[in-house]
Amino acid sequence: MTDRLLYARAEAAVRGHILHVVTRDSRPTRNPRVLRDHLRAHPEETARCAALGRARAERGLPPEAVGEKGPK
C-alpha cells in the first residue's frame, strides 16, 4: 500500500506492533476489506479458500506471504 503511513514498533529486533494510517476515502478499496466483504458474501469461496489452506498445510508447505511487501 503506497498511499498510507506505516508505523512499526520493535523491541530487541522483534516487530511487535504495526499501525497503518490511511485516509477515510480509500477505505472501501483497501484489499483486505474488499476480500473480507467478498468472502462474507460468497460462503462457497470461503470454503474453497479454507480447503486450499488445509491442503497446503497437509503437504507441509509453510505459510506464504502475499501482498505488496518486498523482501525483508
HELIX and SHEET records of a PDB file:
HELIX    1   1 ARG A   24  THR A   29  5                                   6    
HELIX    2   2 ASN A   31  ALA A   41  1                                  11    
HELIX    3   3 PRO A   43  GLU A   58  1                                  16    
SHEET    1   A 2 LEU A   5  GLU A  11  0                                        
SHEET    2   A 2 VAL A  14  VAL A  21 -1                                        
END                                                                             
